[in-house]
């Protein structure tokens, strides 16, 4: 009868992945982990990503796992990844998934905020500010300042019927729009801003939003 493998090591181009069984007892996992990292045959030094799967570990357990792995002179932990989220994180995601709608002009000096997505039906004037924990959608001219993903959501987007903002902020990134205002005002069209995989804020046609943010909508149906 074969014994189930509790610690699985896989090599990738970026280093090693250490996948830990999320169903067995914690004590069994720790014993197996100690055996694995002390095995002979390892050479040099490799970066390791530890994957916990659906196992919840408290802070002390995470420290213990980290300590065991890094006792080996050949292994350096680069990341610990878990599929489990805390109650606080779950509640934050629920709040950010809600949307609020503001109907009217956001005037100069005025600020409109939303915990989740924000939909503005009207213009956002120069020196006005709209801010959201999620994405921002302006059905009108966006001429002021827009800050989406204000609490760190880098998947958030900013979309507008006419994108003429002075400042675009997504999470901790900011883009000054002064160099593009002349072009945008001459050929206004529905556009959106998002954080590209290169780490910079990019602007694209709103029609292409589904290509780079396929999970933005959870609506099911249609034909």
N, C-alpha and C positions, 0 to 999 in steps of 0.2 A: 504494500500500500504506500503510495507516494505522499510525501508531506507537502502541504501547500506552501508555495513560496511567498513569504511575507514582505520581503524587500527585493524589489526588482530594479536592476541597474541597466540603463540603456545609454549608449553613446550617441551623441549628436554632433553636428559641426560646431556647436557652441559650447560643447563640454558634455558632462554627464547629467542624466536625469535619474534621480533616486525616487522611485515610486513606492510609497509605503502602503501596505494593506490597511484599509479603513474599517474592516469588519472584526479582526481579531482583538484579543485583549491587549491593552496598552503594554503590560509587562512582557508579553510574548514578543511584541513588536520590538521593544527595546533590546531584548536578549538577541534577537535575530539581527538587529541593526549593528550591535556591537561586534557580532561575528563577521558580518559582511565587511565592515570598514577596516577590520584587522587582518583580512585575508592577504596572503602573500601574492605577489605578481603585479602589484601596482607600481608604476614608474612615473617620474616627473611629478607635475602638479596639474590637477584638472579642476575647473570650476564646476560646481554641482548645483543643480536646481532640485530642491526637495518638494515633492508633490504629496500632499496629505489626503487628497481626494475628499471624501465626505466625513473624515474624522475631525472632530472638534478637539483642539488642544488648548489648554489654558497657557498663561505666560510661562509658568514654571516648566511645563512639559515641553514647550517650544525651546526654552533655554537648554533643557536636557538633551533634546534631539540635536540641536546645533552643536553642543559641546561634544557629544559622542562622535559626530561626523568630522568635526574639525580637529579631533585628537589625532587623526591620520595626517601625516605631513604631506600626503599626496592630494588631499581634498580641501577645497576652499568653497564655502557655500556662497552663492551669488544671490539666491532668492529662495524663499519658502512660499509655496503656493497652496492655497486651500480653496475648496469649492464651498465651504461653509461660511456664511456671513453672520455677523452679530445681529442682535435684535435692533440695536441702534442703527446699523447700516441698512437693515431691512426697512425700518420705519422711514429712514431718509429717502430710500428709493421710492417708497409709496408716495411720500409727499411730493417728490420731484416729478412723479408721473402724472400728477394732477395739473390741470390747466386753468388759468384765470383769463378772463376777457375784459378788456377795457375799451369802451366805445367813446370816442371823442378825440379831440386834439390834445396831445401832450405839449404844453406850452413851455416856452423858455424859462428855465429855472425850476421847472417841475420835475419830480422823480416818481416813476411808477415801478413798484416792485412786486414780484410774485415768487412764491416758494418753488413752484414747479414751472411748467411752460407758461409763457405769456403771449396772448394774442391781442394786438392793438388794432382796432378798426378805426383808422384815422391816421393823421400825420403825426410824426414826432419832430417838433420844430428844433432849429439850432439851439444849442445850450440846454435842451431838455435831455433827460436821461431815463432809459428803460433798463431794468435789471431783473434777471430771472435765475432761479436755481437750475432750470432746464433750458429749453430753447426759446427763442423769441421770433414771432411772426408778425410783421407789420403790414396790414392791408392799407397801404398808403405810402407816403414819402417818409423815409427814415433819414432825417437830416442831422439829428443830434448824436448822442452817445448811447451805445447799446452794449450791455455786458451780459452775455449768456453763460451758463455754467458757473455762476458766481461762487458756488461752494466747491468748485474743483472738478465739475463734470466736463471733461474734455471731448465728449461725444456730442455736446450741445451744438446747435447751429443758430445762425441769425439769418432770417429771410425777410425780404421786403419787396413790395411792388416796385418801388424806386429806391435803390440803395445809394443814398447820398450822404451817409454818416460821416462825421468828422473823426470819430474814434470807434473802433470795433474791438471789443474785448471778449475772449472766450477763455474761461478758467483763469489761468495766470498769464495768458498771452495778450498782447495789445498790438493793434495795427492802426497806424495813422493813415487816414484816407485822403489827405490833402492833395497828393499827386494824381489821384484818380478822379477827383470831383468833376473836372472839366469834361472828361470823356464820358463819365456816367450821366451827367446832366444833358449832354447832347443826344445820347442814345439810351434813354432810361428803359430798363426791362427788369423783369422779375429775376432777382439774383439772390444768392445765399453765400454766407461765409461759414467756414468750418476749419478745423485743425487738420491739415494734411498729414500723411504718414511721415513727411519730412520734418515735422515739428513746427511748421509755420502756418499762419492763417492764410487760407486761400479763398478766392471768390470765384464762383461758378454759376452757371445758369440754374435756376430753381428746378427746371425740368430734370436735371441730372442728380438731384438730391438723393433719389432712391438708389443710385449707383454707389455712392460713397457712404451713405448712412442707411443701409437696407433694413436695419432693426429699429429705425426711428418710429415706425408705425406698427401697432400690433393688431390693426383691423383685419378681420378675416371675412372673406365673402366676395361677392361680385362675380363677374364671368368674363 
